[in-house]
Each structure stands twice: as structure tokens, then as C-alpha cells.
Amino acid sequence: MNNFIPFSRPSIDEATIASVAEVLRSGWITTGPKVQEFEQRLSAYFGGRTVRTFNSGTCTMEIALRIAGIGAGDEVITTPISWVATANVILEVGATPVFADIDPLSRNIDLDKLEAAITPKTRAIIPVYLAGRPLDMDRLYRLAAQYNLRVIEDAAQAIGSSWAGKPIGSFGDFVSFSFQANKNITTSEGGCLVLNNLEEAQLAEKYRLQGVSRSGWDGIEVDVLGGKYNMTDIAAAIGLGQFAKLEAITAKRRRLAQHYFEVLGADFEVATGAQLPLQDFNNTNWHLFQVVLPERITRAEFMEKMKARNIGIGFHYAAIPLFKLYRALGFHEGMYPVAERVGRQIVSLPMFYDLKETEVERACKAMIEVLEK
Ligand SMILES: *Cc1c(COP(=O)(O)O)cnc(C)c1O
């Protein structure tokens, strides 16, 4: 389509493409020196914490749950508004997902409701930083300490975000990131997990590759059931090229978010009944710029009308408990009213590194036309 602005688009520079070609010509294209270098760079960024890479951001969370020993009979609390991966990993390890409704302004899990959902069976919490917006991290870890819970941070969208001047991932318990194609930095598909010590890292390495560990000078041993989750050097080469630009990427996204607010103006919410995100240009990496639509327009109608104006719209996310798989477990309408409303009406406007300010202006103009009462 002519002049179409997608909601997201990866930007891979020529130096990165050249480094991928170099890997392809090297004779070693699976896990190797590039993965090791990528893990070292990430570790340095996360304040020297232990980091391992994987082939998705989903398996990192599943592996963190396994390392924490969470399984059948254990409850894990998470948010109803996330990519379904967040809850699926809880089922994958045989544990029971428990949802706590979201805060309507941050659209992240409401920590009061999270605390109210804690039972004697609760073993862990998986907070999600929607659009890259962190929670109140001090309160989150106070709750975890008070109730003796493990935390698996689903920071899939939060690379480059920070709290009190510290990068998300540089503190806390397990922290999981995704490098899927639409994320702020990508490896096409991939992820990494920040761990607490080498013992956990060794377990993560086993879960990453069939449970295999070295035994003696010439043998291997298998003592846990692992899967096949290793990152390739091809992916790591993309990641290294992207990671070098993380600061620039985050700064650009913050500028674009600021531009959205400037162009939409102070009266946009009153004039349209739509709800903008909270303004935060210090902590949030602006992975997404999300608007909750007024009830008088359906999301499908909005997306159709924006598409007719050459603007691509994303949809992140439907309320997880209302999917068939979760309804079959007993979840139903009315349990999480805020998440249900937001899950029906939330849309993501164009937001990516190469997006131009003039394109932000076009997206705003189109949205104002479509939403004007
Ligand atoms: C992208 C994403 C995931 C999953 O990451 P993959 O790398 O696609 O497995 C999980 N949670 C959230 C919130 C995400 O945005």
C-alpha cells in the first residue's frame, strides 16, 4: 500500500547485516562465540548480573519457573493483560495461574489486587511491564519479600526501561526479556534471562539443551529433562548490532512519544473520550504507544478506518482469562472488569525507531478524524 505506516517495523543497519553475513560464511552458524559475546554485553549492561540467552522470551520464563521449582499445586499470580505467553508458561510447568486485575491508568497489574490474591499456595508472581512501563519496583519487591515469593519479571517489552536510574534487569530476581521481531531490540526471535547466580545459570543451560551437562573429561550426563532452546550465532550477531544502538533507540522512542502528546494536545481525551498512556519520559522505553478507545467505537471499526487512512494499528492485548483455553479452567466475564474493558478497547499506534515525526503527525490527524464525536 502506498505511504502505509505500519505499527511496528524492525530497523537493522548495514553493519549488522554484514556481521550476519560474516557468521554465515564462518563455518559456525549455531551457538558459539557470538552468543557468548552477546551474553557478556548484556551482563555488563545489567550491572554484571548473570545472563543466558535463549531462542524466545517465552522459554526464558518457563525455564525460570522450573529453576524456581514451581509446578503442580503451586499458584502463580500474573496480569490478565499481556501476551498469552505470560500465562501459558504457568500452565506449561503444571502450576495454577491466578490473575489480579490491572490498574486502569498504567494498565499494569494492580499491586493492591495482587496482594489480595496471595494465598498459602502462592509461590511466585510474574509482573508484566506493558509497553515497557515498570511497576512500582520497590513495592513489588517488598511484597515478594514479605510473602516469600519468587519473582519472574516478564520484561519482554522493557529492555532500556529503568527504575530509579537503574536499568530494568540490573536488580531483582529473575528478569526475562524478548528479542522477538517487534521488540525494541531484536534477534528476529530470541530472549534472555537475568539470573541470580552461577548455580541457576548452570541449571538454565541444562534446561536450554536437553538437560545435558559435561561429566568427566570426555563424557556427558543427563539428569534433568531439558528442551531445545539455544540461540544461534546468526541471531546473536543481529542482537549485538541492535544492542549497540539501545540508548539511541530508547531516546528516539521517548521523543516520538512526547511528540504524540504534543500533537494530540491537552484536550484530546476530553474531545474524544479516548484514554492516552501515562506520560513518563524517564522510566518507560515506549515499546508501544497505546490508546484505550471510547466505548462508542469498536476496535475493529477503528482499525479499519485507520487502515483506510494508511495507518497500521496493533492490538496488545486481549484479556487472557477470556480465551477458550482459560475459560475451560473456570475463568469468565466479570472477574477482571478493568482488564476486560481495556482488553476490548486498547490499540497500539505506530511506534518504531525509524518512525518520523511527520508520520506521528499523520497518525494523530487520522486518529482525531476517526474519533471526533
Ligand atoms: C513478546 C512478549 C512475550 C514473548 O516473547 P517471545 O520472544 O515472542 O517468546 C512475552 N510477554 C510479553 C509481554 C511480550 O511482549
The ligand as a MOL file (V3000), in Angstrom:
LIG
                    3D

  0  0  0     0  0            999 V3000
M  V30 BEGIN CTAB
M  V30 COUNTS 15 15 0 0 0
M  V30 BEGIN ATOM
M  V30 1 C 6.9250 -10.6620 23.2290 0
M  V30 2 C 6.3670 -10.9920 24.5530 0
M  V30 3 C 6.4980 -12.2670 25.1390 0
M  V30 4 C 7.0320 -13.4650 24.4040 0
M  V30 5 O 8.2520 -13.3210 23.8440 0
M  V30 6 P 8.6510 -14.2920 22.6290 0
M  V30 7 O 10.0860 -13.9150 22.4010 0
M  V30 8 O 7.7610 -13.9690 21.4820 0
M  V30 9 O 8.5190 -15.6840 23.1030 0
M  V30 10 C 6.0260 -12.4640 26.4160 0
M  V30 11 N 5.4440 -11.4910 27.1120 0
M  V30 12 C 5.2740 -10.2560 26.5970 0
M  V30 13 C 4.6330 -9.2020 27.4350 0
M  V30 14 C 5.7120 -9.9810 25.2970 0
M  V30 15 O 5.5200 -8.7530 24.7790 0
M  V30 END ATOM
M  V30 BEGIN BOND
M  V30 1 1 1 2
M  V30 2 1 2 3
M  V30 3 2 2 14
M  V30 4 1 3 4
M  V30 5 2 3 10
M  V30 6 1 4 5
M  V30 7 1 5 6
M  V30 8 2 6 7
M  V30 9 1 6 8
M  V30 10 1 6 9
M  V30 11 1 10 11
M  V30 12 2 11 12
M  V30 13 1 12 13
M  V30 14 1 12 14
M  V30 15 1 14 15
M  V30 END BOND
M  V30 END CTAB
M  END
